[in-house]
Amino acid sequence: MASTHAQRKALGDYGEQIAADYLTAEGMVILARNYRCPVGEIDIVARDGDTLVICEVKTRRDLSHGTPLEAVTTHKARRLRRLAGHWLDDRDLHVPGVRIDVVAVIVPTRGRARVERVAGVS
């Protein structure tokens, strides 16, 4: 039997793949996944037209511990903005706009995953 940590990681990886597929279907271009730096990690970096989109992916089996969107606090949104700056600095890029989106993925025990995206959370 897999450990709880391994199960959570597998669920998170699966949710990130669903989110990446969803964003691509919405017309975004995925630029990076799981970008890490000393400040933290960005799940997905995408481009939506001229806008750089930093996507936080939250995956859950159910809503017993609240919605995935509730997990993105003001503090987390500020950190994502700092991470966006690091990502741009690492590439010496300048973009007209940066947006923080949250992609919530609910993966029930049975049935298809549900995806919801909230654009511009901060």
MARBAVEX-996966 format. One record per residue (C-alpha): residue number from 1; residue in three letters; x negated, z negated, y. Coordinates in steps of 0.2 Angstrom, whole numbers. Each point is the difference from the previous one (the first is absolute). Layout:
<sites>
SITE, num, residuo, xx, zz, yy
SITE, NUM, Ala, X, Z, Y
...
</sites>
This chain:
<sites>
SITE, num, residuo, xx, zz, yy
SITE, 1, Met, 0, 0, 0
SITE, 2, Ala, -7, 5, 17
SITE, 3, Ser, -4, -14, 13
SITE, 4, Thr, 12, -3, 14
SITE, 5, His, -14, 6, 12
SITE, 6, Ala, -1, 16, -10
SITE, 7, Gln, 18, 2, 0
SITE, 8, Arg, 1, -2, 19
SITE, 9, Lys, -14, 12, 3
SITE, 10, Ala, 8, 13, -11
SITE, 11, Leu, 17, -2, 9
SITE, 12, Gly, -9, 1, 17
SITE, 13, Asp, -10, 16, -5
SITE, 14, Tyr, 16, 8, -7
SITE, 15, Gly, 9, -5, 17
SITE, 16, Glu, -14, 8, 10
SITE, 17, Gln, 1, 16, -10
SITE, 18, Ile, 19, 1, 3
SITE, 19, Ala, -3, -3, 18
SITE, 20, Ala, -13, 13, 2
SITE, 21, Asp, 11, 13, -9
SITE, 22, Tyr, 15, -5, 11
SITE, 23, Leu, -11, 2, 16
SITE, 24, Thr, -6, 17, -6
SITE, 25, Ala, 17, 5, -3
SITE, 26, Glu, 5, -5, 17
SITE, 27, Gly, -13, 12, 7
SITE, 28, Met, -15, -12, 3
SITE, 29, Val, -18, 3, -5
SITE, 30, Ile, -8, -14, -9
SITE, 31, Leu, -18, -3, 7
SITE, 32, Ala, -5, -15, -10
SITE, 33, Arg, 6, -13, -12
SITE, 34, Asn, -6, -18, -2
SITE, 35, Tyr, -12, 1, 15
SITE, 36, Arg, -10, -16, 1
SITE, 37, Cys, -11, -8, 13
SITE, 38, Pro, -5, -18, 5
SITE, 39, Val, 17, -2, 9
SITE, 40, Gly, 11, 4, -15
SITE, 41, Glu, 8, 15, -9
SITE, 42, Ile, 11, 14, 5
SITE, 43, Asp, 11, 6, -15
SITE, 44, Ile, 3, 17, 7
SITE, 45, Val, -6, 10, 15
SITE, 46, Ala, 10, 15, 4
SITE, 47, Arg, 2, 13, 13
SITE, 48, Asp, 18, 4, 7
SITE, 49, Gly, -3, 15, 12
SITE, 50, Asp, -13, -7, 12
SITE, 51, Thr, 4, -18, -3
SITE, 52, Leu, -11, -11, -12
SITE, 53, Val, 11, -10, -11
SITE, 54, Ile, -6, -16, -8
SITE, 55, Cys, 12, -4, -14
SITE, 56, Glu, 2, -17, -8
SITE, 57, Val, 8, 1, -17
SITE, 58, Lys, 9, -14, -7
SITE, 59, Thr, 7, 1, -18
SITE, 60, Arg, 12, -12, -8
SITE, 61, Arg, 10, 0, -16
SITE, 62, Asp, 14, -8, 8
SITE, 63, Leu, 5, -9, 16
SITE, 64, Ser, -1, -18, -6
SITE, 65, His, -15, -4, 11
SITE, 66, Gly, 7, 9, 15
SITE, 67, Thr, -1, 18, 5
SITE, 68, Pro, -17, 9, 0
SITE, 69, Leu, 3, 3, 19
SITE, 70, Glu, 1, -18, 3
SITE, 71, Ala, -18, -2, -7
SITE, 72, Val, -7, 9, 15
SITE, 73, Thr, -2, -13, 13
SITE, 74, Thr, -5, 2, 18
SITE, 75, His, -17, -6, -5
SITE, 76, Lys, -1, 13, -14
SITE, 77, Ala, 5, 14, 13
SITE, 78, Arg, -14, -6, 12
SITE, 79, Arg, -13, 1, -14
SITE, 80, Leu, 6, 17, -5
SITE, 81, Arg, -3, 6, 18
SITE, 82, Arg, -18, -7, -1
SITE, 83, Leu, -2, 9, -16
SITE, 84, Ala, 6, 16, 7
SITE, 85, Gly, -14, -2, 14
SITE, 86, His, -13, -3, -14
SITE, 87, Trp, 6, 16, -9
SITE, 88, Leu, -1, 10, 15
SITE, 89, Asp, -17, -7, 5
SITE, 90, Asp, -7, 3, -17
SITE, 91, Arg, 4, 19, 2
SITE, 92, Asp, -3, 1, 19
SITE, 93, Leu, 17, 7, 2
SITE, 94, His, 12, -1, 15
SITE, 95, Val, 19, 3, -3
SITE, 96, Pro, 14, 1, 13
SITE, 97, Gly, 10, -14, -9
SITE, 98, Val, 0, -13, -14
SITE, 99, Arg, 15, -6, -9
SITE, 100, Ile, 2, -14, -12
SITE, 101, Asp, 13, 4, -14
SITE, 102, Val, 6, -11, -14
SITE, 103, Val, 5, 8, -16
SITE, 104, Ala, 10, -11, -12
SITE, 105, Val, 1, 4, -18
SITE, 106, Ile, 12, -9, -11
SITE, 107, Val, -3, 3, -19
SITE, 108, Pro, 14, -7, -10
SITE, 109, Thr, -2, -4, -18
SITE, 110, Arg, 12, 15, -4
SITE, 111, Gly, 3, 15, 10
SITE, 112, Arg, -9, 10, 14
SITE, 113, Ala, -11, -8, 13
SITE, 114, Arg, 8, -1, 18
SITE, 115, Val, -10, 4, 15
SITE, 116, Glu, 3, -5, 18
SITE, 117, Arg, -12, 4, 15
SITE, 118, Val, 1, -9, 16
SITE, 119, Ala, -10, 9, 13
SITE, 120, Gly, -8, -8, 15
SITE, 121, Val, 1, -19, -5
SITE, 122, Ser, -11, -6, 14
</sites>
